[in-house]
Amino acid sequence: MAENNPSGAPQDLSGQTEQFIENNSRNIVMAIGAVAVLILGVVGYGKLVTEPAEQEASQDAWRAEQYFMMDSVDLALNGDGLYPGLYDIIEEHAGTTPAARAQYELGTILRGQGDYAGAIEAFGNANLKDDVLSVIAQINIGDCEVELGNYSGASSAFGNAVSGAKGSIGEEYLAPIALYKGALVDIELGNNGAAQDKLNSIVQEYSTSNVKATAEGLAASISR
């Protein structure tokens, strides 16, 4: 009623909303039902498709991962005739967590063999959900880029590692390492100012880090 509500807006808005619900109750119920079906579909997909795929991948991958931990490189890569190796796990179980770990393990092996380009590709394809391993993968990419003389790529990878480490359970250990490696790359690129900033970050933000003293010494040497 206008005389009881001089502005008119709140009451009008309320009335329009109630009228909309009354006139469109069937459509609203159908829409809510559709959302519920969608949610159940996503949950069902996880139960019926994703979980079995993960379980199957894990069953296939465990032996290759054991060989990887034992440093039995050929068996880890190619399997033992009973269980598949990392290459097959990556191909046959793409999109699963074990396949992501297999990419990481493949990258580690290839780096050890001096195949830095192959290692970079494998680490980059890992898509790890683990916020520690994903950071270590970026650090590995940076190291491999350095080996190839690609300092720009290394700088980017170490920067990604620092960003990924922030807020992770491994931040206090991993972030200073990535910062220090990034500072070394900056020096190679002639960016002493950027290197100084990274080294100062280690000293100021990660005072308990094992690389703090080294960072302080390097910072002092490039500031002369």
C-alpha positions in Angstrom: 0.0 0.0 0.0 1.6 3.3 -1.1 0.5 5.4 1.8 2.1 3.0 4.3 5.3 2.7 2.2 6.2 6.1 0.7 9.1 4.8 -1.3 7.1 1.9 -2.7 10.3 0.0 -3.7 10.8 -2.6 -0.9 7.1 -3.6 -0.8 6.9 -3.7 -4.6 10.0 -5.8 -5.0 8.7 -8.2 -2.4 5.3 -8.5 -4.0 6.9 -9.0 -7.5 9.1 -11.7 -6.1 6.2 -13.6 -4.5 4.1 -13.2 -7.7 7.0 -14.5 -9.8 7.3 -17.6 -7.5 3.6 -18.2 -7.6 3.4 -17.9 -11.4 6.5 -19.9 -12.1 6.5 -22.5 -9.3 6.5 -25.4 -11.8 9.5 -24.0 -13.7 11.4 -23.3 -10.4 10.8 -26.9 -9.2 11.9 -28.2 -12.5 15.0 -26.1 -12.5 15.9 -27.2 -8.9 15.3 -30.8 -10.0 17.6 -30.3 -13.0 20.4 -28.9 -10.7 19.9 -31.9 -8.4 20.2 -34.3 -11.3 23.3 -32.6 -12.4 24.9 -32.8 -9.0 24.0 -36.4 -8.7 25.4 -37.0 -12.1 28.7 -35.5 -11.2 28.8 -37.5 -8.0 27.7 -40.6 -9.8 30.4 -40.1 -12.5 33.0 -39.9 -9.7 31.7 -43.1 -8.1 31.1 -45.1 -11.3 33.9 -43.8 -13.6 36.6 -41.8 -11.9 37.1 -44.0 -8.8 37.4 -47.3 -10.7 39.8 -45.6 -13.2 42.0 -44.4 -10.3 41.9 -47.9 -8.6 42.8 -49.6 -11.8 45.6 -47.2 -12.5 47.0 -47.7 -9.0 46.9 -51.4 -9.3 48.9 -51.2 -12.5 51.3 -48.5 -11.3 52.5 -49.8 -7.9 55.2 -52.1 -9.3 56.7 -49.5 -11.6 56.8 -47.1 -8.7 58.6 -49.7 -6.6 61.2 -50.2 -9.4 61.5 -46.4 -9.6 62.2 -46.2 -5.8 64.8 -49.0 -6.2 66.4 -47.1 -9.1 65.8 -50.1 -11.4 65.4 -47.7 -14.4 64.7 -50.1 -17.2 62.1 -52.0 -15.2 60.5 -48.8 -14.1 60.3 -47.5 -17.6 59.3 -50.6 -19.5 57.8 -53.0 -16.9 58.7 -56.5 -16.0 56.4 -58.5 -18.2 53.8 -58.8 -15.5 53.2 -55.2 -14.6 53.5 -52.2 -17.0 56.2 -49.6 -16.8 55.8 -45.8 -16.6 55.4 -45.3 -20.4 52.4 -47.7 -20.5 50.9 -46.2 -17.4 51.1 -42.7 -18.8 49.5 -43.9 -22.1 46.8 -46.2 -20.7 45.7 -44.3 -17.6 45.9 -40.7 -18.8 44.1 -38.3 -16.5 44.6 -40.3 -13.3 46.7 -39.5 -10.3 49.0 -42.5 -10.9 49.6 -41.3 -14.5 50.5 -37.9 -13.2 53.0 -39.5 -10.7 54.4 -41.6 -13.6 55.1 -38.4 -15.6 56.9 -37.0 -12.6 59.0 -40.2 -12.2 59.7 -40.3 -15.9 60.9 -36.7 -15.7 63.2 -37.6 -12.8 64.7 -40.6 -14.7 65.2 -38.6 -18.0 66.9 -35.8 -16.1 69.3 -38.3 -14.5 70.0 -39.6 -18.0 70.8 -36.1 -19.3 67.7 -35.9 -21.5 66.8 -32.4 -20.2 64.3 -31.6 -23.0 62.5 -34.9 -22.4 62.5 -34.3 -18.7 61.0 -30.8 -19.1 58.2 -32.3 -21.2 57.5 -35.0 -18.7 57.5 -32.7 -15.7 55.3 -30.2 -17.5 52.8 -33.0 -18.3 52.6 -34.2 -14.8 49.6 -32.1 -13.7 50.2 -33.0 -10.1 47.6 -32.2 -7.5 50.2 -32.5 -4.7 51.3 -29.0 -3.7 54.8 -30.3 -2.8 55.6 -32.5 -5.8 54.2 -29.9 -8.2 56.6 -27.3 -6.8 59.5 -29.8 -7.0 58.5 -30.5 -10.6 58.8 -26.8 -11.4 62.2 -26.6 -9.7 63.3 -29.6 -11.8 62.1 -27.8 -14.9 64.1 -24.8 -14.0 67.2 -26.9 -13.4 66.8 -28.6 -16.8 66.3 -25.3 -18.5 69.6 -24.1 -17.0 71.3 -27.2 -18.3 70.1 -26.3 -21.7 71.2 -22.7 -21.4 67.6 -21.4 -21.5 67.8 -18.9 -18.7 64.6 -17.2 -19.6 62.7 -20.5 -19.3 64.5 -21.3 -16.1 63.5 -18.0 -14.6 59.9 -18.6 -15.4 60.0 -22.1 -13.9 61.6 -21.0 -10.7 59.1 -18.1 -10.5 56.3 -20.7 -10.8 57.9 -22.8 -8.1 58.0 -19.8 -5.7 54.3 -19.0 -6.4 53.3 -22.7 -6.0 55.2 -23.0 -2.7 53.5 -20.0 -1.1 51.0 -21.3 1.4 51.9 -24.9 0.9 53.1 -27.3 3.6 56.6 -27.2 2.0 56.9 -23.4 1.7 59.6 -23.0 4.4 61.9 -25.4 2.6 60.9 -25.1 -1.1 60.4 -21.4 -1.5 63.9 -20.4 -0.4 65.4 -23.0 -2.7 63.4 -21.7 -5.7 64.2 -18.1 -4.8 67.9 -18.8 -4.6 68.0 -20.7 -7.9 66.0 -17.9 -9.5 68.5 -15.4 -8.1 71.4 -17.3 -9.7 69.5 -17.2 -13.0 68.9 -13.4 -12.7 72.7 -13.0 -12.2 73.4 -15.0 -15.4 70.9 -12.7 -17.2 72.6 -9.6 -15.7 69.6 -8.7 -13.5 71.4 -8.1 -10.3 68.6 -6.0 -8.9 66.1 -8.8 -9.3 68.6 -11.3 -7.8 69.1 -9.0 -4.8 65.3 -8.8 -4.2 65.1 -12.6 -4.2 68.0 -13.0 -1.9 66.6 -10.4 0.5 63.3 -12.3 0.5 65.1 -15.4 1.6 66.8 -13.5 4.5 63.7 -11.6 5.6 60.9 -14.2 5.1 62.7 -17.5 5.6 65.2 -16.8 8.3 65.4 -20.5 9.4 66.2 -21.7 5.9 69.4 -23.6 5.3 70.2 -21.3 2.3 69.8 -18.1 4.3 73.6 -17.7 5.1 74.5 -18.5 1.4 71.9 -16.0 0.3 73.3 -13.3 2.6 76.8 -13.9 1.3 75.7 -13.8 -2.4 73.6 -10.7 -1.8 76.6 -8.9 -0.3 78.9 -9.9 -3.2 76.7 -8.6 -5.9 75.9 -5.3 -4.1 79.6 -4.2 -4.2 
